Each structure stands twice: as structure tokens, then as C-alpha cells.
Amino acid sequence: MKVHRLLPVLALVVFVAVAGAHFLSSTDVATAKENSRLNENRTAHIVHELVNEERAEHGLPPLDYDQQLAAIASDHSATMAEADTVTHSRTDGGAASAQVPNGAVQCNGSQAENATAVGRETVAKTKVYTPVNTSRGTEFFNTERELARGIVDKWLQSPQQRERLLHSSWQAEGVGIEIRGDDTVYVTQEFC
């Protein structure tokens, strides 16, 4: 069969494919989005990996991942999402890092002394599946790795968050991520 006879058939196939995409219902789009929903725990662990990569680039030791700190961070991220705000404070006005029960997480003495000066947590708010303005321009966070990279980059752009992330006396961290139905992402990182 000659190529010129195939061109009308190919054009029809392309037209049907493109036209069909425009007829997707909002239910189809919502279903596709729900099926591709990002996993918050997996994203938190990727954030942890990327934080340790950044620390290594600066000659700092890696942080252990602490499940108790992660639970505290997750609770704080859920609280921020519920209130639609980004804050270091709990709903009762205290610091979120004050939720660490005495003795629940073992920190060394130098960390405890430096915690007040540096702070024990970082927070962030961003979006998934929609354009986000970053230091590199407009980006889309459609995968766990893209979202994790965007979160860490956001922290590194802030002098205070960067100082916390790269503080030499931290031994462990926990990351909590809450993704709301409107695709807003709230993130807390607790250090020890």
C-alpha cells in the first residue's frame, strides 16, 4: 500500500484521538486524578532522601528517619491543612515541636541547646497537578519525586529554612505531608 493512501486514515485516527480527549467528562478527569493520587508517606521518604543528599553536598552527616518525629510532623501538617494556614504554632498557640514528649525522641545535648536558636521544624505549602511558580520558573508537581524536589528546593530558597535543614547538630528528622482534595500540600519537617 502506498503512503499517500494511508495519510487520510492517519489523519482520521489523529482527529478522533484529539477530539475524544476534549469530550472527557469532569468525572473521568476526577477518576484519573484519584487513580494517580500521590502517596504522602512515599513522598515524605523521598524528601528525607533529598535532604540527606543536600546535607552530603555540604559535608554534613545524614539524618536518620524517625517515625515518632514523622507522626508529629504529620499531625501538624493535618492541622495546618484543616486551618488552611502555614504556621509553626499549634492550635493552642504553642510550638508544634513542643508536641515531642519528653524522652520520646532521644536528642543529644548540643542539639537541645541549639534547638531554641535554630528552631526544630520547617514548614511549607505548595500545590500538585497545577502550575507552581518556583525559583526555576513555572513547574508542575505530578509525581512524588517532583513534589519532594519542589518541597526541598522551596526550603533551600528560604535562609531560615535552609539553616534548619543544614544544621550540623541534627541527628534525625521526620516528615509529614498532607495533600488536600483541592491539591494543596502542607508539609512539616521535625528535627532532633
N, C-alpha and C positions, 0 to 999 in steps of 0.2 A: 504494500500500500504506500502511496506516495505521501510525503509530508504535507503537501498543500491540502490534501483531503482530510487530514487529521486536525488541522487548525480550527475549523468551525466546531468540532467536537470538543477540543480542549477549551476553547472559549466558552462553550456552554457549561462545561464542568466548573470552570473558574467562576462564572457568573452565579451558578447555583450555590456554590460554596460560600461566596461572599454575600449573596442575598440571604441565604439561610442564616448566616450569623446575625443579620440585622433583625431577624424575627424571633430571637431568643426572648422568652418571657422573663420578667423580673424574678419569677420563681426558679427558672432554670439557672439564672445568674446566682441567686442566693444559694441554691443547692450546690453549684460548682464551688462557690466560695466556702461553704460549710465543709465540703469534702476536702478542701485544701487548707483548712484551718491550721494555723501554726501551733506547734506544741510548745507550751510555755516552759515546761521543765527542760526539754531538749534545748530550747533557746538559751535558758539560763546556764546550762552546762557549756554551751558554745561561748557565751560571754566570758565564763570562767577561763576557758582555753585561751581566748583572745587577750584577756587581762594578763595571763601568765606570759604570753608571747611579748606583750608590751613591756612587762617587767624585765624579762630576759634581755630585751634590746637595751635596757637601761642598767644592766648589770645587777638586777635585784633578784632575790630568790623567789621561786614560785610559791604561790599560796595554796594551801590545802583547801578543799571544798568541804565546808562544814554544814551538815544537814540542819542543825539547830539554828544557825545563822540564816540559812535559806528559808526555814519556816518563819522566822521573824520577819525577814525581808518580804516573803510572800504575803504575810498578814498585812504589812504596811502598804504594799502595792495595792492590795484589795481595798484597803481603807482609802487610799488616795483615789482609786477608781470610783469608789462609791461617792466620794465627796467631789469628784471631778476637779481635783487640785493636785499640785505637786508641792510637797512640804516635807520638812524634816520633823514635823511635830505630829504627835498622836492627837486623836480627837479630844483628849482631856488636857491638851496643851503641853504635855511632856515630850521629851525627845523620843523618837521611835527606837533609837538604840538603847534607851533605858529599859526596853522590854526584855533585854538579855538578863535572865535570872542570875543572881549571884551564884557562882560556881557551876553554872550550866555549861559555860564555854570557858575553857582554860586559856587565859591570855598571859603572856609574860609581863614582868614588871615594867619594862621600858614601854611596852605598848600601852599599858594602863596609864602611865604618866603622860604619854604623848597624845592620847585619845582626845583629851579636852582641847588641846591646841589645834589639832588637825581635824578632828571630827571622825566619827566611826561609820559614816554611811555616805553614799552618793544616791541621788535620785534622778529620774529622767522621765520625760513624757514625749512620745512620738506617735506616728501612725503607721499602719500597714495597709498595703493594697492601694494606696493613694500617693500622689506626689508629695515628697517631703523636701524642703529646702535645707541643704547641708552646706558645709564649707566647700564641698566639691561640686556644688550646683544642685539641680533637682534630681532626686533619686527615688526609686520605688523599693520598698522592702517587702518582697513577696515570698521569701524563704526564711527559715530560721537563721541561716548563716548571714544573709543580707541584713536581717533585723539586728542580730547580735553585733555585727560590724558597725552598723549605724549607731547603736547604743554606745559602744566603746569609743567610737570616734567623737560622739557628742560629749562624752565625759572628758576626753582628752583636749577638746577645744575650750573647756572651762578651766581657768587657772586653779580654782579651788578644788574642783572635782579631780583634775589631773594630779594635784598634790596628794589628795587622798589615795587615789589609785596607785601612785608610785611611791608611797611612803615606805621607808625601809624597814620599819619595825613590825608591820603586819605579818601574821603567820597564816591566817585563814580568812576566807570570805564565804558568804552565802549570797545568792542572787535570787530575787523573787520577781516574777513578771506576771502581770495581769493584763489580758487583752479583752477589752470590752466588745460588745456586739457592734458598736459603731466604728470599730477598728482602731480605737485609741489604745495605746500601750503605755502602761505605767510600770516603772522599773525601780527597784530598790536593791542596793548592794550594801551589805553589812560587813564590817571588817572586825577582826580580832587579832 
